[in-house]
Amino acid sequence: MNTSKKYKLNRSFPHIGQYISWLMQEKHMTQTDVARALGVNPTVIAQYRGQVSVQFGILWALSKAFNHNIFAEMGEKIDVPYETKLEKKLKKEVETLQQELTILRRIVG
């Protein structure tokens, strides 16, 4: 088995650097603001903005710096169905309320 073979990554994901730049604009934050929040030099943020992909820990820190759930937003862009715990709970509550409504309609007539 040839372990030196390079594996190609599917590049059908959003350019994270462009996304970071967009978030900075949306949150009215400068490169210096973000750098301060992450405890890094502003040039590091400039590097992130130029990258197609960054590590999970960096995205985690950026989510906190922007007070924005990057993971949830990116999750919405993936064409894979997913329900959060809250959504599942709310669905059950809606079903229960619909059953109660049906019963009340029968009683009231």
N, C-alpha and C positions, 0 to 999 in steps of 0.2 A: 504494500500500500504506500502510495506516495503522499507523505504528510506535508510536503512543501508546496503542494498545490494550493493556489489561492482560490478562495470561494468568492464568487461574485454576490454582492448584496443586491436584493431587489430595490431599486431606487424609486419605487412608486409611493414614497412617503413625502410629507411636506418638508421643505427646506427649513430646518430649525433656526438657522441664522436669520432668515427673512422673517420668520415668526417672532423671534425675539425682538427684532427691530420694530415690527408691527405692534407688539405688546408695549414696548417702550413709548411708542407714539400714543397708543390708546390710554396708557396710564400716566402720560405726561411726565415721564421720567427720563433723565439724561443718562448717558453712559456712566457718568460719575456717580449719580444717584444709585444706580444698580450695583456698581462696583462697591460702593460703601456698604450697601445692604449685604453683599456677599463677602465683604472683607478681602477684596482683591483689587489689583491695580486696574484702572479703566482700560488699559490696553488688552487685558484678558477678556473683557466684555466685547471689545472690538474683534478679537479673534473668534469668540463664540458667534458673533453676528455674521462672520464669513464662513462658518462651518455648515455643512449639510446635516450633520448629526453631532450630538453631544452625549455624554454619559448620563445615566439615570440620576446620579447624585447631583449633577449640575442642574438638571431639570427640576429636581426636588427643591434645591436652593432657590432657583429662579421663581418657582411657584410661590414660595414664601416671600421672596423679595417683592414680587408683583401683587401679592395677596390675591392670587388668581390660580385656579386649579387647572394647570396646563394638561395634566393627565386626563381629566374628564373631558376637556375640550377636544383633545386629540382623539380620545376614545369615540367621540361622536362622529369623527371623520372616517373611522374604520368601518367597513361594511360588514360588521359582525354584530348580531343582536346581543344586547346585554341589559339586564335590569339590575339596578342598585337595590340594596336592602330596603331602602325607603320606598322605592317604586313597588317592590313586591308587597310591602306592608300596606301601602295605599291601595293597591289592587284588591287585596283581601278585604280591606275596609269598605271599598266601593261595592264589592260583591255582597257583603253582609248588609249594607244599607239598601241595596237593590232588593234583596230577599225580604227585608223588613218592610219596604215600601209595597211590595207585592202583597204581603200579608195584610197590611193596613188598608190597601185598596179593596181587598176581599171583604174585610170587616165593614168598611164604610159603604161599600157597595156601589 
